[in-house]
Amino acid sequence: MFNRFSTRSILKSAAILISILATIPVAASADGTIKVELDYVRVIKLDRPVSRVIIGNAEIADATVSDPQTIIITGKRFGTTNLVILDQDGTAIVDERILVSMEDHNTMMVYRQADREIMSCTPTCEPIELK
């Protein structure tokens, strides 16, 4: 049977699709949790304007409205909380859990009997002061 799509056109289409998908921000993981590292930010792009942003525990994470369709989440303290974003009609656009954790690849935990200290190692190791 004759295939009307050449390998070259399929590869070209796949490359275009991948480049489009790479520009779409991923707000939540597969389990619906927005993961943010401590002292880092996560940008959430929405398809419609925001009216209100609610964070369950503002000591764990902070939300800033950058523009009507862009929210910036900042990880402030280890833990979990939730994020609810409402549109002009009061309908929830986003209702997700936020998990603030430490940066795994640049941190180290030092245990001294019952005491635990977390060190940030970028490039030298220094203690992280937990708020």
Secondary structure, DSSP 8 states (H G I E B T S, - for coil): ----S-HHHHHHHHHHHHHHHHTS---S-TTSEEEEEBT-EEEEE-SS--SEEEES-TTTEEEEEEETTEEEEEE-SSEEEEEEEE-TTS-EEEEEEEEEE--GGGEEEEEETTEEEEEEESSSEEE----
